């Protein structure tokens, strides 16, 4: 998996950025906040990435901040929220502003975002509450700290999917199994499988 790219900007037209990494051009989809953080053509930039494989496309998403990528990864696990909507949410507000909405149960602000209706906003508030946790509004660092171990969670979910579980079921199993005592993907997978056996 491609986790980070460092290279020279050779083209940028929202929401796309074309990055030259040692002679290879990578097309990345980015949020508006990352787009404005990316320098003009010819400038060097480092972007954290997330690779999405679908039946009809393979897309690489780029993020200026780790907190933004972490939030993106959590958003696409919410039922009914795909990468396109997640990017729209991150284009409309920062990770810390989103955390503020969740903390304050603010449906009204979320429904102002393109493509986010009332039901989706309510689902986001419910499903993201446990993932974002109690945050101090306005602190991006707090968001990054509270959205813990995205790589471990993603690795565990991928493993469960490979075992035959549906992605949504795998995400639910993992979210129920996450705890402070777990520090590796292997521990998380075992805890998730044990929770299924215990039912």
C-alpha positions as CSV (number, residue, x, y, z in Angstrom):
1,X,0.0,0.0,0.0
2,X,1.2,3.5,-0.8
3,X,1.2,5.5,2.5
4,X,3.1,8.6,1.6
5,X,4.4,10.4,-1.5
6,X,7.0,13.1,-1.7
7,X,7.6,14.8,-5.0
8,X,7.1,17.8,-7.3
9,X,3.8,19.3,-8.3
10,X,3.4,19.1,-12.1
11,X,-0.3,20.0,-12.3
12,X,-3.1,20.9,-9.9
13,X,-6.8,21.5,-10.7
14,X,-9.2,20.9,-7.8
15,X,-9.7,18.2,-6.7
16,X,-6.8,16.7,-8.6
17,X,-3.1,17.0,-8.0
18,X,-0.5,15.4,-10.3
19,X,2.7,14.6,-8.4
20,X,6.0,13.7,-10.0
21,X,7.9,11.2,-7.8
22,X,11.2,10.4,-9.4
23,X,9.8,10.3,-12.9
24,X,6.5,8.6,-12.0
25,X,3.4,10.8,-12.1
26,X,0.8,10.0,-9.4
27,X,-2.7,11.4,-9.7
28,X,-4.2,12.2,-6.3
29,X,-7.7,13.3,-5.3
30,X,-7.5,15.8,-2.5
31,X,-9.8,17.9,-0.3
32,X,-9.9,21.6,-0.8
33,X,-8.0,22.2,2.4
34,X,-5.1,20.0,1.2
35,X,-5.4,21.5,-2.3
36,X,-4.8,25.0,-0.9
37,X,-1.9,23.7,1.2
38,X,-0.2,22.2,-1.9
39,X,2.3,24.6,-3.5
40,X,2.0,25.8,-7.1
41,X,3.4,23.8,-10.0
42,X,7.1,23.2,-9.6
43,X,6.9,23.2,-5.8
44,X,7.8,20.2,-3.6
45,X,5.3,18.6,-1.3
46,X,4.8,15.5,0.9
47,X,1.3,14.0,1.1
48,X,-0.1,11.2,3.2
49,X,-2.1,8.9,1.0
50,X,-4.9,6.4,1.1
51,X,-5.5,3.9,-1.8
52,X,-9.0,2.9,-2.7
53,X,-9.7,-0.1,-5.0
54,X,-13.1,-0.5,-6.5
55,X,-14.5,-2.8,-9.2
56,X,-14.5,0.1,-11.7
57,X,-11.6,2.3,-10.5
58,X,-8.4,2.6,-8.5
59,X,-8.0,5.9,-6.8
60,X,-5.3,7.5,-4.7
61,X,-6.3,10.2,-2.1
62,X,-3.8,12.7,-0.7
63,X,-3.8,14.5,2.6
64,X,-1.6,17.3,3.9
65,X,-2.1,16.3,7.5
66,X,-2.2,12.9,9.1
67,X,-5.3,13.9,11.2
68,X,-7.2,14.6,7.9
69,X,-6.3,11.1,6.5
70,X,-7.3,9.5,9.8
71,X,-10.6,11.2,9.8
72,X,-11.1,10.2,6.1
73,X,-10.5,6.6,6.9
74,X,-13.0,6.7,9.7
75,X,-15.6,8.5,7.6
76,X,-15.5,5.9,4.8
77,X,-16.4,3.2,7.3
78,X,-19.7,4.9,8.1
79,X,-22.6,3.2,6.3
80,X,-23.6,5.3,3.3
81,X,-20.4,7.4,3.3
82,X,-18.0,6.7,0.4
83,X,-14.7,8.4,-0.5
84,X,-16.4,11.1,-2.6
85,X,-18.6,12.2,0.3
86,X,-15.8,11.9,2.8
87,X,-13.7,14.2,0.6
88,X,-16.6,16.7,0.4
89,X,-16.9,16.7,4.2
90,X,-13.1,17.4,4.6
91,X,-13.4,20.1,1.9
92,X,-16.1,21.8,3.9
93,X,-14.5,21.7,7.3
94,X,-11.2,20.8,9.1
95,X,-10.8,17.7,11.2
96,X,-11.1,19.7,14.3
97,X,-14.2,21.5,13.1
98,X,-15.8,18.1,12.4
99,X,-14.8,16.9,15.8
100,X,-16.5,20.0,17.2
101,X,-19.8,19.1,15.4
102,X,-19.7,15.6,16.7
103,X,-18.9,16.8,20.2
104,X,-21.9,19.2,20.1
105,X,-24.3,17.0,18.2
106,X,-24.5,19.7,15.5
107,X,-26.6,18.3,12.7
108,X,-27.4,21.8,11.3
109,X,-23.7,22.4,10.3
110,X,-23.2,19.0,8.7
111,X,-26.3,19.2,6.5
112,X,-24.8,22.4,4.9
113,X,-22.1,20.2,3.4
114,X,-22.7,19.1,-0.2
115,X,-24.4,15.6,-0.4
116,X,-25.0,15.3,3.3
117,X,-28.7,15.0,4.2
118,X,-30.2,15.0,7.6
119,X,-30.2,11.2,7.9
120,X,-26.6,10.9,6.9
121,X,-25.6,13.7,9.3
122,X,-27.4,12.0,12.1
123,X,-25.7,8.7,11.3
124,X,-22.3,10.5,11.2
125,X,-22.9,11.9,14.6
126,X,-23.9,8.6,16.1
127,X,-21.2,6.4,14.5
128,X,-18.3,8.9,14.8
129,X,-19.0,9.8,18.5
130,X,-17.1,6.8,19.8
131,X,-14.3,7.2,17.3
132,X,-13.7,10.9,17.8
133,X,-14.2,10.9,21.5
134,X,-14.3,13.9,23.8
135,X,-12.2,16.5,22.1
136,X,-11.3,20.0,22.8
137,X,-12.8,21.9,19.9
138,X,-10.3,23.5,17.6
139,X,-7.4,21.1,18.3
140,X,-6.2,19.2,15.3
141,X,-3.6,17.5,17.5
142,X,-6.4,16.2,19.7
143,X,-8.3,14.8,16.7
144,X,-5.1,12.9,15.6
145,X,-4.6,11.6,19.2
146,X,-8.2,10.5,19.6
147,X,-8.6,8.7,16.3
148,X,-6.2,6.0,17.4
149,X,-4.2,3.5,15.4
150,X,-5.9,3.9,12.0
151,X,-3.3,1.7,10.3
152,X,-3.8,-1.2,12.8
153,X,-7.6,-0.9,12.4
154,X,-7.3,-0.8,8.6
155,X,-5.0,-3.8,8.6
156,X,-7.3,-5.8,10.9
157,X,-10.3,-5.0,8.7
158,X,-8.5,-6.0,5.6
159,X,-7.6,-9.3,7.2
160,X,-11.2,-10.0,8.2
161,X,-12.4,-9.1,4.7
162,X,-9.8,-11.6,3.3
163,X,-11.3,-14.2,5.6
164,X,-14.7,-13.7,3.9
165,X,-16.4,-11.2,6.1
166,X,-18.3,-8.3,4.4
167,X,-16.4,-5.0,4.8
168,X,-19.3,-3.4,6.8
169,X,-19.4,-6.5,9.1
170,X,-15.6,-6.4,9.5
171,X,-15.7,-2.7,10.4
172,X,-18.4,-3.3,13.1
173,X,-16.5,-6.3,14.6
174,X,-13.3,-4.2,14.8
175,X,-15.0,-1.2,16.3
176,X,-16.5,-3.4,19.0
177,X,-13.1,-5.0,19.7
178,X,-10.9,-1.8,19.9
179,X,-9.6,-1.1,23.4
180,X,-6.6,0.6,25.0
181,X,-5.0,-2.8,25.8
182,X,-4.7,-3.6,22.1
183,X,-1.5,-2.4,20.3
184,X,-1.2,-4.7,17.3
185,X,-3.4,-5.7,14.3
186,X,-3.1,-9.4,15.3
187,X,-4.5,-8.7,18.8
188,X,-7.3,-6.7,17.3
189,X,-8.2,-9.5,14.9
190,X,-8.2,-12.1,17.6
191,X,-10.4,-9.9,19.9
192,X,-12.8,-9.3,17.0
193,X,-13.1,-13.0,16.2
194,X,-13.5,-13.8,20.0
195,X,-16.4,-11.3,20.2
196,X,-18.2,-13.2,17.4
197,X,-17.7,-16.6,19.0
198,X,-18.9,-15.2,22.3
199,X,-22.3,-14.2,20.8
